[in-house]
């Protein structure tokens, strides 16, 4: 990734981009990278956690549900904090919280203390992605926003890859406590880098200070962001696209492939890795397409939803006891597009809101996929217990949330497009008629 790729074609008032921007932004995404490793570490340890804490499917899903509940609930407060305190402070708090949470999970002697540790981890994790998006908007030109966001998502998936390949092997090589405690050291490393080198914005591009205006100001920020159809459309795009892959990678993919499809843990791990690799590849493609063709946002999002639904239906309804390997490979490849498609939600929310509301709008948008993931994790756990581990019935809950999300996207798309055109015209008029 060259400085020219992220820093050219700036507009007046745009941040300059360049090598310094890449260096600073890289520290921010390194924090996000570690957060994703910690977030997804349970995905490769789900069966081990069930044995360690002697819990059933519903109780096991509570780990991820609680973590995502905290994450989703923190999104709007984090957006407001980023708008007010800046990226460095919020990221620093996040690193401390998710590192302590991962360390606590390593030494938890009981199910209750392990739950508390995952909640703390979710709180810290919640502070990372919105901060990284804000960091990118402060250091790079606006037209590079879609690509910068997709690259951040790609780095996050690289963290997922570390969980799938490295942490899984450590877990079965050196044991639970050593694997989770050792991984917590990565949090200490990125905290040192953040304190020493991260800066909120380039020189000469400091945002206007946000005065403290109390609860009324907070309510106005949230209400103003929510009133924008683009913010709500972004939330529903994120809601509908992200959760199938998130649920699969975060918890239920390994049990589904091993218990329902009869695969070995090694083969199941390779398929989870395929999801991550597909995500990283598709993210680069989607970022380039959207940067060049803004109108491609909705077709890409809806196309991803349709392909995901079709492959899940084919897999769950396959007439034999186990789906063939080629179908599982195609399913995992298509699931890899869910993460990049969810990033499109931010490309609807970003132009719908002025700079002083970017953190708040991003927080609202980012709630979508995590609320959907939390709901689906819970539904699958309950249905597995109720049906005697019938994965076909349990995973059918995916289609319900997809239908809800698509309905809302279709309802909001015209209003969001009309409002975005109005803002673009107003922006051009203000640029041409510069007051003297």
Secondary structure as the mmCIF struct_conf table of DSSP 4:
data_model
#
loop_
_struct_conf.conf_type_id
_struct_conf.id
_struct_conf.beg_label_comp_id
_struct_conf.beg_label_asym_id
_struct_conf.beg_label_seq_id
_struct_conf.end_label_comp_id
_struct_conf.end_label_asym_id
_struct_conf.end_label_seq_id
HELX_RH_AL_P HELX_RH_AL_P1 UNK A 3 UNK A 7
BEND BEND1 UNK A 9 UNK A 9
HELX_LH_PP_P HELX_LH_PP_P1 UNK A 10 UNK A 11
TURN_TY1_P TURN_TY1_P1 UNK A 12 UNK A 13
HELX_RH_AL_P HELX_RH_AL_P2 UNK A 18 UNK A 40
HELX_RH_3T_P HELX_RH_3T_P1 UNK A 41 UNK A 44
TURN_TY1_P TURN_TY1_P2 UNK A 45 UNK A 45
HELX_RH_AL_P HELX_RH_AL_P3 UNK A 46 UNK A 53
TURN_TY1_P TURN_TY1_P3 UNK A 54 UNK A 54
HELX_RH_AL_P HELX_RH_AL_P4 UNK A 57 UNK A 85
HELX_RH_AL_P HELX_RH_AL_P5 UNK A 87 UNK A 107
BEND BEND2 UNK A 110 UNK A 110
HELX_RH_AL_P HELX_RH_AL_P6 UNK A 111 UNK A 125
TURN_TY1_P TURN_TY1_P4 UNK A 126 UNK A 128
HELX_RH_AL_P HELX_RH_AL_P7 UNK A 129 UNK A 139
BEND BEND3 UNK A 140 UNK A 140
HELX_RH_3T_P HELX_RH_3T_P2 UNK A 142 UNK A 144
HELX_RH_AL_P HELX_RH_AL_P8 UNK A 145 UNK A 162
HELX_RH_PI_P HELX_RH_PI_P1 UNK A 163 UNK A 167
HELX_RH_AL_P HELX_RH_AL_P9 UNK A 168 UNK A 174
HELX_RH_AL_P HELX_RH_AL_P10 UNK A 176 UNK A 183
TURN_TY1_P TURN_TY1_P5 UNK A 184 UNK A 184
HELX_RH_AL_P HELX_RH_AL_P11 UNK A 185 UNK A 197
BEND BEND4 UNK A 200 UNK A 201
TURN_TY1_P TURN_TY1_P6 UNK A 203 UNK A 204
HELX_LH_PP_P HELX_LH_PP_P2 UNK A 206 UNK A 209
HELX_RH_AL_P HELX_RH_AL_P12 UNK A 214 UNK A 227
BEND BEND5 UNK A 228 UNK A 228
HELX_RH_AL_P HELX_RH_AL_P13 UNK A 229 UNK A 247
HELX_RH_PI_P HELX_RH_PI_P2 UNK A 248 UNK A 252
HELX_RH_AL_P HELX_RH_AL_P14 UNK A 253 UNK A 255
HELX_RH_PI_P HELX_RH_PI_P3 UNK A 256 UNK A 260
TURN_TY1_P TURN_TY1_P7 UNK A 261 UNK A 261
HELX_RH_AL_P HELX_RH_AL_P15 UNK A 265 UNK A 292
TURN_TY1_P TURN_TY1_P8 UNK A 294 UNK A 295
HELX_RH_AL_P HELX_RH_AL_P16 UNK A 296 UNK A 316
TURN_TY1_P TURN_TY1_P9 UNK A 317 UNK A 317
BEND BEND6 UNK A 319 UNK A 322
HELX_RH_AL_P HELX_RH_AL_P17 UNK A 325 UNK A 335
TURN_TY1_P TURN_TY1_P10 UNK A 336 UNK A 336
HELX_RH_AL_P HELX_RH_AL_P18 UNK A 337 UNK A 349
TURN_TY1_P TURN_TY1_P11 UNK A 350 UNK A 352
BEND BEND7 UNK A 353 UNK A 353
HELX_RH_3T_P HELX_RH_3T_P3 UNK A 355 UNK A 357
HELX_RH_AL_P HELX_RH_AL_P19 UNK A 358 UNK A 387
TURN_TY1_P TURN_TY1_P12 UNK A 388 UNK A 388
BEND BEND8 UNK A 389 UNK A 389
HELX_RH_AL_P HELX_RH_AL_P20 UNK A 391 UNK A 395
TURN_TY1_P TURN_TY1_P13 UNK A 396 UNK A 396
HELX_RH_AL_P HELX_RH_AL_P21 UNK A 397 UNK A 432
BEND BEND9 UNK A 433 UNK A 433
#
